[in-house]
Each structure stands twice: as C-alpha cells, then as structure tokens.
C-alpha cells in the first residue's frame, strides 16, 4: 500500500469564495472576476468557490485584486480563502511555475485603501515547532502595524486592503521557509462591515 506523503511541488493554491452582501451579488462577483488579469495562474470557478494555482506571488496578486474589485462595490464584502502549498499529489498546473515574477494586478488604485479586517490562521504541518512558526508571523504582523490581537482559533489583522493582504502574503511566504512539509493558511477578510469593530 502506498502511503501518502506531502508533495514536493512549490505550486501554491487558494480556494476561495467572495460574498458581497447585496442582491446584486452575481453581478459584483462576475465583474470582479472579469476585471482581474489571471493570465499567470490556473483558475477554475464552480458553483461553490474559485480555485487558483501558480507561483505564490501571483496567487496573492490575483486573490487581492478580486477582493479589491468586489469590495469597491461599497457593500459589505467578505473573502473566505484557504491557501496551501505542499499538498500531497499537488502537481496539476505546474506549467504556471514557469511564469516570471512580474505581477499583473499590482496597481489596484484607490481600492488598495479600502479599510479591512481579517482573521487568519497558519497551519505548518509536519513541523514539531509549529507554534514557533506561528508566533514568528504574529510578530511580523505586529512589526508591520497590522496585528489586531488574538481571537479564538485565529489572529486578527486590521488596516487598508493592501496592507492586510501584504501581511497575509508575508506570513505565508516566510512560513513556507520553515521546516514544514505542508503549509495551510486560512483567511477571512471583511470590508464595509456594518458591525462595530470588535476589541481584541
């Protein structure tokens, strides 16, 4: 019997859904997907979620831009995503790893300044010192000025859309360098929430 082991491919994936709180949600979501350049990632959307795969910088570039375009609608918008690297058998779309590092959606204009809140969690699998990895990325967010405190099962980030997604990418990219065979990061990002900001 073959035992599953974590993959050696460096391809990064993210499966996510975007939830605009409006009866125009279909229009907001489809327009956001159309407005983003996805040439450097593999992308597939079904009736539940969207999956993109490729180099880490392009996966974060595309997910940030899709959320930015959806949040620009001005309605309460939530992004719920799971980023992963090292998943067993994760080899589909490896051709996208040959893309260069130039980001196609780097400039998102005024959308970058949209105020957001985020709850994220890191799971460095196969690493006996996983808590050290998590604490290091929390400290990195504190240094960046985006750390908003700890909550049950997650850490909070607050700030502009560009800074929050910057901290998410920094956490993931640095945690990749730890001694983890498979890294997963979950992130829930919210913009224009009508609820008062919670105190950590």
C-alpha positions, -999 to +999 in steps of 0.1 A: +000+000+000+014+035-009+015+059+019+005+095+011+034+119+016+033+157+012+041+170-022+074+184-033+059+208-058+063+245-049+030+254-066+007+275-043-031+272-044-060+291-030-096+280-029-119+309-020-153+324-021-163+361-022-196+372-006-209+407-015-239+413+008-262+426-019-290+413-041-266+422-070-241+396-057-239+378-090-230+410-109-204+420-083-187+386-083-186+381-121-175+417-127-146+412-101-135+380-118-136+397-153-117+428-141-086+409-129-058+396-151-055+359-144-031+351-172-003+338-149-025+315-128-046+284-134-082+293-124-114+274-122-147+286-108-176+263-099-210+268-081-193+269-047-159+285-050-130+295-072-096+278-072-064+294-084-029+279-086+005+291-096+035+309-081+028+324-046+032+360-057+006+356-085-018+337-063-018+365-038-018+392-065-050+377-080-069+370-048-061+405-035-073+421-068-105+400-069-114+410-034-105+446-041-128+448-071-156+432-053-152+455-022-151+485-045-189+480-048-192+496-014-213+469+001-202+446+030-180+421+012-162+391+027-134+370+012-130+335+027-100+316+014-076+287+021-040+290+008-019+258+006+015+246-005+029+210-003-004+192-006+000+155-014-002+149-051-004+186-059+011+187-094-017+199-117-009+232-135+028+230-127+034+248-160+024+280-144+055+278-122+075+289-153+059+324-153+081+353-144+076+373-112+060+404-126+026+409-111-002+417-135-026+433-109+000+453-089-018+486-093-054+484-079-056+522-074-079+536-047-092+501-039-059+495-021-070+520+006-103+503+015-103+496+052-105+459+060-104+435+090-091+399+088-089+368+108-062+344+097-047+311+110-015+293+099-011+255+100+026+245+095+021+207+091+048+182+098+067+207+119+073+199+156+080+236+163+048+248+146+040+272+174+073+290+169+064+295+132+030+309+141+045+332+168+071+345+144+044+355+119+023+372+145+054+392+155+059+401+118+024+415+117+030+434+149+061+450+133+041+458+102+014+475+123-014+453+111-018+430+141-052+435+157-050+410+185-056+373+191-091+357+189-101+321+194-085+299+167-071+329+147-051+361+147-066+395+137-053+419+111-066+455+106-057+481+081-060+490+044-067+463+020-032+464+005-015+463+040-037+434+052-031+413+021+006+423+024+007+408+059-011+377+047+014+372+019+044+379+042+031+354+068+027+327+042+059+333+023+080+333+055+062+303+069+070+284+037+107+287+046+101+269+079+106+232+083+070+223+073+061+197+047+027+211+041+016+247+049-021+258+051-033+293+058-070+303+062-081+339+059-114+357+063-112+393+051-141+418+056-147+452+042-175+477+048-189+457+077-219+474+094-209+458+127-189+478+152-152+469+153-146+443+180-120+448+206-094+420+208 
